[in-house]
């Protein structure tokens, strides 16, 4: 079963089949998006620019200033190795 998608003409509001080159009622062509493009209703949003955003302050606020872990503790390495061996053994036994 072939399903056909429709869109609403931005000029006159008539429902048209996707793939049409334009609206036969108002002769307005379908706008093709090229690359990264935002809708015009998003133009009024007040987002910070590059100069307004301080990444270090954001990181400090969100994640705190605690020390970052240096690596994985040996107990987790041993647990991982044990699980790999156990799963390998189970696979060989046909479980």
PyMOL Python script that loads the backbone (N, CA, C, O; Angstrom):
from pymol import cmd

cmd.read_pdbstr("""\
ATOM      1  N   UNK A   1       0.844  -1.172   0.000  1.00  0.00           N
ATOM      2  CA  UNK A   1       0.000   0.000   0.000  1.00  0.00           C
ATOM      3  C   UNK A   1       0.890   1.235   0.000  1.00  0.00           C
ATOM      4  O   UNK A   1       1.781   1.349   0.841  1.00  0.00           O
ATOM      5  N   UNK A   2       0.674   2.130  -0.894  1.00  0.00           N
ATOM      6  CA  UNK A   2       1.451   3.357  -1.011  1.00  0.00           C
ATOM      7  C   UNK A   2       0.801   4.451  -0.182  1.00  0.00           C
ATOM      8  O   UNK A   2      -0.362   4.792  -0.400  1.00  0.00           O
ATOM      9  N   UNK A   3       1.551   5.004   0.772  1.00  0.00           N
ATOM     10  CA  UNK A   3       1.001   6.117   1.539  1.00  0.00           C
ATOM     11  C   UNK A   3       1.552   7.414   0.958  1.00  0.00           C
ATOM     12  O   UNK A   3       2.740   7.513   0.653  1.00  0.00           O
ATOM     13  N   UNK A   4       0.685   8.396   0.811  1.00  0.00           N
ATOM     14  CA  UNK A   4       1.062   9.674   0.230  1.00  0.00           C
ATOM     15  C   UNK A   4       1.069  10.709   1.345  1.00  0.00           C
ATOM     16  O   UNK A   4       0.115  10.819   2.116  1.00  0.00           O
ATOM     17  N   UNK A   5       2.168  11.475   1.420  1.00  0.00           N
ATOM     18  CA  UNK A   5       2.267  12.535   2.417  1.00  0.00           C
ATOM     19  C   UNK A   5       1.797  13.847   1.806  1.00  0.00           C
ATOM     20  O   UNK A   5       1.928  14.084   0.605  1.00  0.00           O
ATOM     21  N   UNK A   6       1.255  14.676   2.659  1.00  0.00           N
ATOM     22  CA  UNK A   6       0.755  15.976   2.229  1.00  0.00           C
ATOM     23  C   UNK A   6       1.371  17.075   3.067  1.00  0.00           C
ATOM     24  O   UNK A   6       1.823  16.832   4.186  1.00  0.00           O
ATOM     25  N   UNK A   7       1.391  18.278   2.531  1.00  0.00           N
ATOM     26  CA  UNK A   7       1.808  19.452   3.289  1.00  0.00           C
ATOM     27  C   UNK A   7       0.832  20.586   2.992  1.00  0.00           C
ATOM     28  O   UNK A   7       0.102  20.554   2.002  1.00  0.00           O
ATOM     29  N   UNK A   8       0.835  21.570   3.855  1.00  0.00           N
ATOM     30  CA  UNK A   8      -0.057  22.728   3.711  1.00  0.00           C
ATOM     31  C   UNK A   8       0.728  23.853   3.033  1.00  0.00           C
ATOM     32  O   UNK A   8       1.836  24.181   3.456  1.00  0.00           O
ATOM     33  N   UNK A   9       0.159  24.434   1.993  1.00  0.00           N
ATOM     34  CA  UNK A   9       0.789  25.553   1.281  1.00  0.00           C
ATOM     35  C   UNK A   9       0.895  26.741   2.238  1.00  0.00           C
ATOM     36  O   UNK A   9      -0.102  27.146   2.835  1.00  0.00           O
ATOM     37  N   UNK A  10       2.109  27.304   2.387  1.00  0.00           N
ATOM     38  CA  UNK A  10       2.252  28.449   3.295  1.00  0.00           C
ATOM     39  C   UNK A  10       1.584  29.713   2.780  1.00  0.00           C
ATOM     40  O   UNK A  10       1.362  30.651   3.546  1.00  0.00           O
ATOM     41  N   UNK A  11       1.261  29.751   1.486  1.00  0.00           N
ATOM     42  CA  UNK A  11       0.649  30.955   0.921  1.00  0.00           C
ATOM     43  C   UNK A  11      -0.853  30.998   1.081  1.00  0.00           C
ATOM     44  O   UNK A  11      -1.409  32.016   1.493  1.00  0.00           O
ATOM     45  N   UNK A  12      -1.532  29.873   0.751  1.00  0.00           N
ATOM     46  CA  UNK A  12      -2.997  29.915   0.745  1.00  0.00           C
ATOM     47  C   UNK A  12      -3.634  28.857   1.651  1.00  0.00           C
ATOM     48  O   UNK A  12      -4.842  28.907   1.883  1.00  0.00           O
ATOM     49  N   UNK A  13      -2.850  27.898   2.170  1.00  0.00           N
ATOM     50  CA  UNK A  13      -3.380  26.919   3.105  1.00  0.00           C
ATOM     51  C   UNK A  13      -3.985  25.687   2.460  1.00  0.00           C
ATOM     52  O   UNK A  13      -4.605  24.883   3.157  1.00  0.00           O
ATOM     53  N   UNK A  14      -3.831  25.506   1.146  1.00  0.00           N
ATOM     54  CA  UNK A  14      -4.371  24.338   0.451  1.00  0.00           C
ATOM     55  C   UNK A  14      -3.487  23.132   0.756  1.00  0.00           C
ATOM     56  O   UNK A  14      -2.265  23.265   0.818  1.00  0.00           O
ATOM     57  N   UNK A  15      -4.087  21.962   0.946  1.00  0.00           N
ATOM     58  CA  UNK A  15      -3.341  20.736   1.191  1.00  0.00           C
ATOM     59  C   UNK A  15      -2.818  20.193  -0.137  1.00  0.00           C
ATOM     60  O   UNK A  15      -3.592  19.951  -1.063  1.00  0.00           O
ATOM     61  N   UNK A  16      -1.483  20.000  -0.228  1.00  0.00           N
ATOM     62  CA  UNK A  16      -0.844  19.552  -1.458  1.00  0.00           C
ATOM     63  C   UNK A  16      -0.047  18.284  -1.213  1.00  0.00           C
ATOM     64  O   UNK A  16       0.418  18.040  -0.100  1.00  0.00           O
ATOM     65  N   UNK A  17       0.109  17.481  -2.248  1.00  0.00           N
ATOM     66  CA  UNK A  17       0.903  16.258  -2.171  1.00  0.00           C
ATOM     67  C   UNK A  17       2.381  16.628  -2.159  1.00  0.00           C
ATOM     68  O   UNK A  17       2.820  17.499  -2.910  1.00  0.00           O
ATOM     69  N   UNK A  18       3.152  15.951  -1.288  1.00  0.00           N
ATOM     70  CA  UNK A  18       4.583  16.198  -1.209  1.00  0.00           C
ATOM     71  C   UNK A  18       5.220  15.822  -2.539  1.00  0.00           C
ATOM     72  O   UNK A  18       4.895  14.782  -3.110  1.00  0.00           O
ATOM     73  N   UNK A  19       6.115  16.650  -3.031  1.00  0.00           N
ATOM     74  CA  UNK A  19       6.769  16.418  -4.306  1.00  0.00           C
ATOM     75  C   UNK A  19       6.324  17.394  -5.375  1.00  0.00           C
ATOM     76  O   UNK A  19       6.966  17.502  -6.420  1.00  0.00           O
ATOM     77  N   UNK A  20       5.240  18.103  -5.134  1.00  0.00           N
ATOM     78  CA  UNK A  20       4.808  19.130  -6.083  1.00  0.00           C
ATOM     79  C   UNK A  20       5.833  20.253  -6.120  1.00  0.00           C
ATOM     80  O   UNK A  20       6.476  20.549  -5.113  1.00  0.00           O
ATOM     81  N   UNK A  21       5.982  20.871  -7.271  1.00  0.00           N
ATOM     82  CA  UNK A  21       6.907  21.991  -7.396  1.00  0.00           C
ATOM     83  C   UNK A  21       6.332  23.277  -6.854  1.00  0.00           C
ATOM     84  O   UNK A  21       7.082  24.205  -6.549  1.00  0.00           O
ATOM     85  N   UNK A  22       5.052  23.357  -6.730  1.00  0.00           N
ATOM     86  CA  UNK A  22       4.439  24.573  -6.215  1.00  0.00           C
ATOM     87  C   UNK A  22       2.944  24.418  -6.098  1.00  0.00           C
ATOM     88  O   UNK A  22       2.371  23.396  -6.475  1.00  0.00           O
ATOM     89  N   UNK A  23       2.327  25.444  -5.574  1.00  0.00           N
ATOM     90  CA  UNK A  23       0.888  25.444  -5.380  1.00  0.00           C
ATOM     91  C   UNK A  23       0.205  25.966  -6.643  1.00  0.00           C
ATOM     92  O   UNK A  23       0.517  27.068  -7.094  1.00  0.00           O
ATOM     93  N   UNK A  24      -0.721  25.198  -7.223  1.00  0.00           N
ATOM     94  CA  UNK A  24      -1.409  25.672  -8.415  1.00  0.00           C
ATOM     95  C   UNK A  24      -2.393  26.807  -8.108  1.00  0.00           C
ATOM     96  O   UNK A  24      -2.782  27.548  -9.012  1.00  0.00           O
ATOM     97  N   UNK A  25      -2.792  26.947  -6.852  1.00  0.00           N
ATOM     98  CA  UNK A  25      -3.744  27.983  -6.488  1.00  0.00           C
ATOM     99  C   UNK A  25      -3.087  29.360  -6.402  1.00  0.00           C
ATOM    100  O   UNK A  25      -3.584  30.326  -6.982  1.00  0.00           O
ATOM    101  N   UNK A  26      -1.976  29.448  -5.681  1.00  0.00           N
ATOM    102  CA  UNK A  26      -1.338  30.762  -5.490  1.00  0.00           C
ATOM    103  C   UNK A  26       0.019  30.858  -6.176  1.00  0.00           C
ATOM    104  O   UNK A  26       0.670  31.901  -6.097  1.00  0.00           O
ATOM    105  N   UNK A  27       0.460  29.801  -6.845  1.00  0.00           N
ATOM    106  CA  UNK A  27       1.736  29.765  -7.568  1.00  0.00           C
ATOM    107  C   UNK A  27       2.941  30.007  -6.673  1.00  0.00           C
ATOM    108  O   UNK A  27       3.968  30.499  -7.142  1.00  0.00           O
ATOM    109  N   UNK A  28       2.836  29.677  -5.416  1.00  0.00           N
ATOM    110  CA  UNK A  28       3.964  29.805  -4.507  1.00  0.00           C
ATOM    111  C   UNK A  28       4.728  28.494  -4.507  1.00  0.00           C
ATOM    112  O   UNK A  28       4.133  27.442  -4.274  1.00  0.00           O
ATOM    113  N   UNK A  29       6.036  28.526  -4.762  1.00  0.00           N
ATOM    114  CA  UNK A  29       6.837  27.306  -4.813  1.00  0.00           C
ATOM    115  C   UNK A  29       7.174  26.837  -3.416  1.00  0.00           C
ATOM    116  O   UNK A  29       7.270  27.633  -2.482  1.00  0.00           O
ATOM    117  N   UNK A  30       7.353  25.522  -3.284  1.00  0.00           N
ATOM    118  CA  UNK A  30       7.700  24.925  -2.002  1.00  0.00           C
ATOM    119  C   UNK A  30       9.133  25.306  -1.674  1.00  0.00           C
ATOM    120  O   UNK A  30      10.020  25.201  -2.522  1.00  0.00           O
ATOM    121  N   UNK A  31       9.358  25.748  -0.445  1.00  0.00           N
ATOM    122  CA  UNK A  31      10.685  26.163  -0.026  1.00  0.00           C
ATOM    123  C   UNK A  31      11.533  24.929   0.248  1.00  0.00           C
ATOM    124  O   UNK A  31      11.151  24.076   1.049  1.00  0.00           O
ATOM    125  N   UNK A  32      12.661  24.832  -0.401  1.00  0.00           N
ATOM    126  CA  UNK A  32      13.602  23.732  -0.176  1.00  0.00           C
ATOM    127  C   UNK A  32      14.655  24.210   0.814  1.00  0.00           C
ATOM    128  O   UNK A  32      15.241  25.281   0.652  1.00  0.00           O
ATOM    129  N   UNK A  33      14.885  23.399   1.841  1.00  0.00           N
ATOM    130  CA  UNK A  33      15.904  23.750   2.819  1.00  0.00           C
ATOM    131  C   UNK A  33      17.279  23.384   2.281  1.00  0.00           C
ATOM    132  O   UNK A  33      17.460  22.337   1.659  1.00  0.00           O
ATOM    133  N   UNK A  34      18.238  24.256   2.528  1.00  0.00           N
ATOM    134  CA  UNK A  34      19.599  24.023   2.084  1.00  0.00           C
ATOM    135  C   UNK A  34      20.491  23.997   3.307  1.00  0.00           C
ATOM    136  O   UNK A  34      20.738  25.038   3.915  1.00  0.00           O
ATOM    137  N   UNK A  35      20.981  22.814   3.680  1.00  0.00           N
ATOM    138  CA  UNK A  35      21.880  22.703   4.817  1.00  0.00           C
ATOM    139  C   UNK A  35      21.186  22.992   6.136  1.00  0.00           C
ATOM    140  O   UNK A  35      20.002  22.707   6.316  1.00  0.00           O
ATOM    141  N   UNK A  36      21.950  23.562   7.045  1.00  0.00           N
ATOM    142  CA  UNK A  36      21.438  23.881   8.378  1.00  0.00           C
ATOM    143  C   UNK A  36      20.699  25.207   8.290  1.00  0.00           C
ATOM    144  O   UNK A  36      21.301  26.255   8.059  1.00  0.00           O
ATOM    145  N   UNK A  37      19.387  25.144   8.478  1.00  0.00           N
ATOM    146  CA  UNK A  37      18.571  26.341   8.353  1.00  0.00           C
ATOM    147  C   UNK A  37      17.532  26.328   9.464  1.00  0.00           C
ATOM    148  O   UNK A  37      16.942  25.288   9.755  1.00  0.00           O
ATOM    149  N   UNK A  38      17.310  27.470  10.078  1.00  0.00           N
ATOM    150  CA  UNK A  38      16.323  27.568  11.138  1.00  0.00           C
ATOM    151  C   UNK A  38      15.048  28.196  10.604  1.00  0.00           C
ATOM    152  O   UNK A  38      15.062  28.973   9.650  1.00  0.00           O
ATOM    153  N   UNK A  39      13.950  27.838  11.247  1.00  0.00           N
ATOM    154  CA  UNK A  39      12.683  28.473  10.902  1.00  0.00           C
ATOM    155  C   UNK A  39      12.685  29.910  11.389  1.00  0.00           C
ATOM    156  O   UNK A  39      13.359  30.247  12.363  1.00  0.00           O
ATOM    157  N   UNK A  40      11.926  30.751  10.705  1.00  0.00           N
ATOM    158  CA  UNK A  40      11.932  32.177  11.037  1.00  0.00           C
ATOM    159  C   UNK A  40      11.334  32.452  12.416  1.00  0.00           C
ATOM    160  O   UNK A  40      11.662  33.473  13.020  1.00  0.00           O
ATOM    161  N   UNK A  41      10.473  31.583  12.932  1.00  0.00           N
ATOM    162  CA  UNK A  41       9.886  31.841  14.245  1.00  0.00           C
ATOM    163  C   UNK A  41      10.920  31.706  15.357  1.00  0.00           C
ATOM    164  O   UNK A  41      10.648  32.114  16.486  1.00  0.00           O
ATOM    165  N   UNK A  42      12.107  31.144  15.074  1.00  0.00           N
ATOM    166  CA  UNK A  42      13.153  31.017  16.085  1.00  0.00           C
ATOM    167  C   UNK A  42      14.071  32.231  16.129  1.00  0.00           C
ATOM    168  O   UNK A  42      14.971  32.287  16.968  1.00  0.00           O
ATOM    169  N   UNK A  43      13.867  33.201  15.249  1.00  0.00           N
ATOM    170  CA  UNK A  43      14.755  34.355  15.175  1.00  0.00           C
ATOM    171  C   UNK A  43      14.731  35.211  16.435  1.00  0.00           C
ATOM    172  O   UNK A  43      15.732  35.854  16.750  1.00  0.00           O
ATOM    173  N   UNK A  44      13.631  35.238  17.155  1.00  0.00           N
ATOM    174  CA  UNK A  44      13.524  36.114  18.315  1.00  0.00           C
ATOM    175  C   UNK A  44      14.047  35.514  19.604  1.00  0.00           C
ATOM    176  O   UNK A  44      14.009  36.180  20.639  1.00  0.00           O
ATOM    177  N   UNK A  45      14.539  34.272  19.583  1.00  0.00           N
ATOM    178  CA  UNK A  45      15.019  33.643  20.810  1.00  0.00           C
ATOM    179  C   UNK A  45      16.341  34.279  21.209  1.00  0.00           C
ATOM    180  O   UNK A  45      17.235  34.441  20.377  1.00  0.00           O
ATOM    181  N   UNK A  46      16.465  34.640  22.483  1.00  0.00           N
ATOM    182  CA  UNK A  46      17.670  35.296  22.973  1.00  0.00           C
ATOM    183  C   UNK A  46      18.649  34.241  23.487  1.00  0.00           C
ATOM    184  O   UNK A  46      18.591  33.844  24.651  1.00  0.00           O
ATOM    185  N   UNK A  47      19.544  33.794  22.615  1.00  0.00           N
ATOM    186  CA  UNK A  47      20.559  32.823  22.988  1.00  0.00           C
ATOM    187  C   UNK A  47      21.897  33.533  23.135  1.00  0.00           C
ATOM    188  O   UNK A  47      22.152  34.515  22.439  1.00  0.00           O
ATOM    189  N   UNK A  48      22.758  33.051  24.032  1.00  0.00           N
ATOM    190  CA  UNK A  48      24.045  33.713  24.200  1.00  0.00           C
ATOM    191  C   UNK A  48      24.938  33.512  22.986  1.00  0.00           C
ATOM    192  O   UNK A  48      24.935  32.444  22.373  1.00  0.00           O
ATOM    193  N   UNK A  49      25.696  34.531  22.646  1.00  0.00           N
ATOM    194  CA  UNK A  49      26.658  34.437  21.554  1.00  0.00           C
ATOM    195  C   UNK A  49      27.961  33.840  22.059  1.00  0.00           C
ATOM    196  O   UNK A  49      28.056  33.447  23.222  1.00  0.00           O
ATOM    197  N   UNK A  50      28.956  33.769  21.202  1.00  0.00           N
ATOM    198  CA  UNK A  50      30.246  33.204  21.596  1.00  0.00           C
ATOM    199  C   UNK A  50      30.889  34.020  22.712  1.00  0.00           C
ATOM    200  O   UNK A  50      31.501  33.453  23.617  1.00  0.00           O
ATOM    201  N   UNK A  51      30.758  35.323  22.658  1.00  0.00           N
ATOM    202  CA  UNK A  51      31.389  36.180  23.652  1.00  0.00           C
ATOM    203  C   UNK A  51      30.649  36.164  24.984  1.00  0.00           C
ATOM    204  O   UNK A  51      31.239  36.491  26.014  1.00  0.00           O
ATOM    205  N   UNK A  52      29.374  35.793  24.987  1.00  0.00           N
ATOM    206  CA  UNK A  52      28.563  35.821  26.199  1.00  0.00           C
ATOM    207  C   UNK A  52      28.661  34.544  27.020  1.00  0.00           C
ATOM    208  O   UNK A  52      28.194  34.523  28.159  1.00  0.00           O
ATOM    209  N   UNK A  53      29.250  33.483  26.489  1.00  0.00           N
ATOM    210  CA  UNK A  53      29.238  32.186  27.152  1.00  0.00           C
ATOM    211  C   UNK A  53      30.610  31.876  27.707  1.00  0.00           C
ATOM    212  O   UNK A  53      31.597  31.873  26.972  1.00  0.00           O
ATOM    213  N   UNK A  54      30.679  31.612  29.012  1.00  0.00           N
ATOM    214  CA  UNK A  54      31.932  31.252  29.677  1.00  0.00           C
ATOM    215  C   UNK A  54      31.890  29.758  29.999  1.00  0.00           C
ATOM    216  O   UNK A  54      31.212  29.335  30.935  1.00  0.00           O
ATOM    217  N   UNK A  55      32.615  28.972  29.221  1.00  0.00           N
ATOM    218  CA  UNK A  55      32.569  27.514  29.369  1.00  0.00           C
ATOM    219  C   UNK A  55      33.096  27.073  30.729  1.00  0.00           C
ATOM    220  O   UNK A  55      32.524  26.179  31.353  1.00  0.00           O
ATOM    221  N   UNK A  56      34.179  27.689  31.194  1.00  0.00           N
ATOM    222  CA  UNK A  56      34.749  27.286  32.485  1.00  0.00           C
ATOM    223  C   UNK A  56      33.769  27.543  33.621  1.00  0.00           C
ATOM    224  O   UNK A  56      33.645  26.725  34.532  1.00  0.00           O
ATOM    225  N   UNK A  57      33.073  28.672  33.573  1.00  0.00           N
ATOM    226  CA  UNK A  57      32.071  28.964  34.603  1.00  0.00           C
ATOM    227  C   UNK A  57      30.913  27.973  34.533  1.00  0.00           C
ATOM    228  O   UNK A  57      30.410  27.528  35.565  1.00  0.00           O
ATOM    229  N   UNK A  58      30.490  27.627  33.319  1.00  0.00           N
ATOM    230  CA  UNK A  58      29.417  26.647  33.139  1.00  0.00           C
ATOM    231  C   UNK A  58      29.820  25.284  33.702  1.00  0.00           C
ATOM    232  O   UNK A  58      29.045  24.651  34.419  1.00  0.00           O
ATOM    233  N   UNK A  59      31.024  24.838  33.378  1.00  0.00           N
ATOM    234  CA  UNK A  59      31.504  23.537  33.858  1.00  0.00           C
ATOM    235  C   UNK A  59      31.591  23.519  35.381  1.00  0.00           C
ATOM    236  O   UNK A  59      31.207  22.536  36.015  1.00  0.00           O
ATOM    237  N   UNK A  60      32.091  24.594  35.963  1.00  0.00           N
ATOM    238  CA  UNK A  60      32.183  24.686  37.418  1.00  0.00           C
ATOM    239  C   UNK A  60      30.803  24.644  38.058  1.00  0.00           C
ATOM    240  O   UNK A  60      30.604  23.960  39.063  1.00  0.00           O
ATOM    241  N   UNK A  61      29.843  25.374  37.478  1.00  0.00           N
ATOM    242  CA  UNK A  61      28.486  25.435  38.029  1.00  0.00           C
ATOM    243  C   UNK A  61      27.767  24.089  37.911  1.00  0.00           C
ATOM    244  O   UNK A  61      27.094  23.664  38.850  1.00  0.00           O
ATOM    245  N   UNK A  62      27.905  23.419  36.764  1.00  0.00           N
ATOM    246  CA  UNK A  62      27.175  22.181  36.530  1.00  0.00           C
ATOM    247  C   UNK A  62      27.810  20.955  37.189  1.00  0.00           C
ATOM    248  O   UNK A  62      27.105  20.085  37.700  1.00  0.00           O
ATOM    249  N   UNK A  63      29.131  20.892  37.174  1.00  0.00           N
ATOM    250  CA  UNK A  63      29.798  19.666  37.615  1.00  0.00           C
ATOM    251  C   UNK A  63      30.625  19.840  38.869  1.00  0.00           C
ATOM    252  O   UNK A  63      31.194  18.867  39.363  1.00  0.00           O
ATOM    253  N   UNK A  64      30.712  21.038  39.395  1.00  0.00           N
ATOM    254  CA  UNK A  64      31.476  21.266  40.606  1.00  0.00           C
ATOM    255  C   UNK A  64      32.965  21.302  40.312  1.00  0.00           C
ATOM    256  O   UNK A  64      33.402  21.099  39.180  1.00  0.00           O
ATOM    257  N   UNK A  65      33.725  21.565  41.352  1.00  0.00           N
ATOM    258  CA  UNK A  65      35.166  21.703  41.168  1.00  0.00           C
ATOM    259  C   UNK A  65      35.947  20.540  41.721  1.00  0.00           C
ATOM    260  O   UNK A  65      37.157  20.647  41.920  1.00  0.00           O
ATOM    261  N   UNK A  66      35.280  19.427  41.974  1.00  0.00           N
ATOM    262  CA  UNK A  66      35.976  18.277  42.542  1.00  0.00           C
ATOM    263  C   UNK A  66      37.002  17.701  41.595  1.00  0.00           C
ATOM    264  O   UNK A  66      37.013  17.994  40.399  1.00  0.00           O
ATOM    265  N   UNK A  67      37.859  16.879  42.155  1.00  0.00           N
ATOM    266  CA  UNK A  67      38.881  16.231  41.346  1.00  0.00           C
ATOM    267  C   UNK A  67      38.257  15.183  40.440  1.00  0.00           C
ATOM    268  O   UNK A  67      37.317  14.486  40.823  1.00  0.00           O
ATOM    269  N   UNK A  68      38.787  15.086  39.254  1.00  0.00           N
ATOM    270  CA  UNK A  68      38.305  14.077  38.314  1.00  0.00           C
ATOM    271  C   UNK A  68      39.050  12.778  38.584  1.00  0.00           C
ATOM    272  O   UNK A  68      40.230  12.805  38.934  1.00  0.00           O
ATOM    273  N   UNK A  69      38.386  11.657  38.426  1.00  0.00           N
ATOM    274  CA  UNK A  69      39.082  10.383  38.652  1.00  0.00           C
ATOM    275  C   UNK A  69      40.193  10.191  37.623  1.00  0.00           C
ATOM    276  O   UNK A  69      40.055  10.572  36.461  1.00  0.00           O
ATOM    277  N   UNK A  70      41.290   9.596  38.070  1.00  0.00           N
ATOM    278  CA  UNK A  70      42.448   9.393  37.206  1.00  0.00           C
ATOM    279  C   UNK A  70      42.300   8.174  36.323  1.00  0.00           C
ATOM    280  O   UNK A  70      42.894   8.113  35.246  1.00  0.00           O
ATOM    281  N   UNK A  71      41.520   7.205  36.759  1.00  0.00           N
ATOM    282  CA  UNK A  71      41.379   5.998  35.972  1.00  0.00           C
ATOM    283  C   UNK A  71      40.401   5.043  36.628  1.00  0.00           C
ATOM    284  O   UNK A  71      39.729   5.383  37.602  1.00  0.00           O
ATOM    285  N   UNK A  72      40.336   3.854  36.080  1.00  0.00           N
ATOM    286  CA  UNK A  72      39.430   2.838  36.602  1.00  0.00           C
ATOM    287  C   UNK A  72      40.148   2.061  37.700  1.00  0.00           C
ATOM    288  O   UNK A  72      41.299   1.659  37.534  1.00  0.00           O
ATOM    289  N   UNK A  73      39.471   1.857  38.803  1.00  0.00           N
ATOM    290  CA  UNK A  73      40.056   1.122  39.923  1.00  0.00           C
ATOM    291  C   UNK A  73      40.302  -0.331  39.520  1.00  0.00           C
ATOM    292  O   UNK A  73      39.561  -0.881  38.705  1.00  0.00           O
ATOM    293  N   UNK A  74      41.337  -0.955  40.083  1.00  0.00           N
ATOM    294  CA  UNK A  74      41.672  -2.344  39.717  1.00  0.00           C
ATOM    295  C   UNK A  74      40.536  -3.335  39.960  1.00  0.00           C
ATOM    296  O   UNK A  74      40.423  -4.330  39.244  1.00  0.00           O
ATOM    297  N   UNK A  75      39.688  -3.074  40.969  1.00  0.00           N
ATOM    298  CA  UNK A  75      38.599  -4.006  41.239  1.00  0.00           C
ATOM    299  C   UNK A  75      37.645  -4.082  40.047  1.00  0.00           C
ATOM    300  O   UNK A  75      37.094  -5.148  39.772  1.00  0.00           O
ATOM    301  N   UNK A  76      37.438  -2.974  39.336  1.00  0.00           N
ATOM    302  CA  UNK A  76      36.552  -2.982  38.182  1.00  0.00           C
ATOM    303  C   UNK A  76      37.197  -3.685  36.991  1.00  0.00           C
ATOM    304  O   UNK A  76      36.508  -4.340  36.209  1.00  0.00           O
ATOM    305  N   UNK A  77      38.532  -3.550  36.847  1.00  0.00           N
ATOM    306  CA  UNK A  77      39.228  -4.307  35.797  1.00  0.00           C
ATOM    307  C   UNK A  77      39.081  -5.806  36.042  1.00  0.00           C
ATOM    308  O   UNK A  77      38.795  -6.567  35.118  1.00  0.00           O
ATOM    309  N   UNK A  78      39.279  -6.226  37.299  1.00  0.00           N
ATOM    310  CA  UNK A  78      39.151  -7.652  37.636  1.00  0.00           C
ATOM    311  C   UNK A  78      37.721  -8.144  37.427  1.00  0.00           C
ATOM    312  O   UNK A  78      37.507  -9.258  36.950  1.00  0.00           O
ATOM    313  N   UNK A  79      36.747  -7.315  37.785  1.00  0.00           N
ATOM    314  CA  UNK A  79      35.350  -7.691  37.574  1.00  0.00           C
ATOM    315  C   UNK A  79      35.054  -7.860  36.091  1.00  0.00           C
ATOM    316  O   UNK A  79      34.393  -8.821  35.697  1.00  0.00           O
ATOM    317  N   UNK A  80      35.532  -6.948  35.275  1.00  0.00           N
ATOM    318  CA  UNK A  80      35.320  -7.045  33.833  1.00  0.00           C
ATOM    319  C   UNK A  80      35.962  -8.281  33.232  1.00  0.00           C
ATOM    320  O   UNK A  80      35.351  -8.971  32.417  1.00  0.00           O
ATOM    321  N   UNK A  81      37.202  -8.564  33.637  1.00  0.00           N
ATOM    322  CA  UNK A  81      37.899  -9.757  33.129  1.00  0.00           C
ATOM    323  C   UNK A  81      37.160 -11.015  33.558  1.00  0.00           C
ATOM    324  O   UNK A  81      36.989 -11.939  32.763  1.00  0.00           O
ATOM    325  N   UNK A  82      36.719 -11.056  34.824  1.00  0.00           N
ATOM    326  CA  UNK A  82      35.974 -12.212  35.309  1.00  0.00           C
ATOM    327  C   UNK A  82      34.696 -12.416  34.503  1.00  0.00           C
ATOM    328  O   UNK A  82      34.383 -13.545  34.128  1.00  0.00           O
ATOM    329  N   UNK A  83      33.951 -11.342  34.230  1.00  0.00           N
ATOM    330  CA  UNK A  83      32.715 -11.462  33.467  1.00  0.00           C
ATOM    331  C   UNK A  83      32.976 -11.929  32.039  1.00  0.00           C
ATOM    332  O   UNK A  83      32.214 -12.737  31.509  1.00  0.00           O
ATOM    333  N   UNK A  84      34.039 -11.436  31.409  1.00  0.00           N
ATOM    334  CA  UNK A  84      34.386 -11.898  30.062  1.00  0.00           C
ATOM    335  C   UNK A  84      34.698 -13.391  30.048  1.00  0.00           C
ATOM    336  O   UNK A  84      34.265 -14.121  29.156  1.00  0.00           O
ATOM    337  N   UNK A  85      35.450 -13.829  31.039  1.00  0.00           N
ATOM    338  CA  UNK A  85      35.769 -15.258  31.117  1.00  0.00           C
ATOM    339  C   UNK A  85      34.507 -16.069  31.365  1.00  0.00           C
ATOM    340  O   UNK A  85      34.322 -17.124  30.758  1.00  0.00           O
ATOM    341  N   UNK A  86      33.630 -15.588  32.256  1.00  0.00           N
ATOM    342  CA  UNK A  86      32.403 -16.318  32.566  1.00  0.00           C
ATOM    343  C   UNK A  86      31.494 -16.405  31.344  1.00  0.00           C
ATOM    344  O   UNK A  86      30.949 -17.472  31.058  1.00  0.00           O
ATOM    345  N   UNK A  87      31.323 -15.303  30.622  1.00  0.00           N
ATOM    346  CA  UNK A  87      30.483 -15.328  29.426  1.00  0.00           C
ATOM    347  C   UNK A  87      31.089 -16.193  28.335  1.00  0.00           C
ATOM    348  O   UNK A  87      30.365 -16.881  27.615  1.00  0.00           O
ATOM    349  N   UNK A  88      32.414 -16.167  28.203  1.00  0.00           N
ATOM    350  CA  UNK A  88      33.083 -17.031  27.226  1.00  0.00           C
ATOM    351  C   UNK A  88      32.888 -18.495  27.553  1.00  0.00           C
ATOM    352  O   UNK A  88      32.620 -19.308  26.669  1.00  0.00           O
ATOM    353  N   UNK A  89      33.021 -18.828  28.823  1.00  0.00           N
ATOM    354  CA  UNK A  89      32.826 -20.207  29.242  1.00  0.00           C
ATOM    355  C   UNK A  89      31.381 -20.652  28.990  1.00  0.00           C
ATOM    356  O   UNK A  89      31.141 -21.766  28.524  1.00  0.00           O
ATOM    357  N   UNK A  90      30.418 -19.768  29.304  1.00  0.00           N
ATOM    358  CA  UNK A  90      29.007 -20.095  29.078  1.00  0.00           C
ATOM    359  C   UNK A  90      28.727 -20.277  27.592  1.00  0.00           C
ATOM    360  O   UNK A  90      27.949 -21.154  27.215  1.00  0.00           O
ATOM    361  N   UNK A  91      29.350 -19.463  26.744  1.00  0.00           N
ATOM    362  CA  UNK A  91      29.151 -19.614  25.306  1.00  0.00           C
ATOM    363  C   UNK A  91      29.709 -20.942  24.808  1.00  0.00           C
ATOM    364  O   UNK A  91      29.108 -21.576  23.941  1.00  0.00           O
ATOM    365  N   UNK A  92      30.837 -21.366  25.338  1.00  0.00           N
ATOM    366  CA  UNK A  92      31.421 -22.644  24.933  1.00  0.00           C
ATOM    367  C   UNK A  92      30.605 -23.829  25.421  1.00  0.00           C
ATOM    368  O   UNK A  92      30.597 -24.881  24.782  1.00  0.00           O
ATOM    369  N   UNK A  93      29.921 -23.670  26.544  1.00  0.00           N
ATOM    370  CA  UNK A  93      29.089 -24.745  27.090  1.00  0.00           C
ATOM    371  C   UNK A  93      27.736 -24.826  26.397  1.00  0.00           C
ATOM    372  O   UNK A  93      27.010 -25.806  26.568  1.00  0.00           O
ATOM    373  N   UNK A  94      27.391 -23.804  25.615  1.00  0.00           N
ATOM    374  CA  UNK A  94      26.134 -23.816  24.875  1.00  0.00           C
ATOM    375  C   UNK A  94      24.958 -23.281  25.655  1.00  0.00           C
ATOM    376  O   UNK A  94      23.815 -23.638  25.368  1.00  0.00           O
ATOM    377  N   UNK A  95      25.205 -22.442  26.624  1.00  0.00           N
ATOM    378  CA  UNK A  95      24.104 -21.862  27.412  1.00  0.00           C
ATOM    379  C   UNK A  95      23.474 -20.793  26.652  1.00  0.00           C
ATOM    380  O   UNK A  95      22.525 -20.171  27.130  1.00  0.00           O
TER     381      UNK A  95
END
""", "prot")
cmd.dss("prot")
cmd.show_as("cartoon", "prot")
cmd.util.cbc("prot")
cmd.orient("prot")
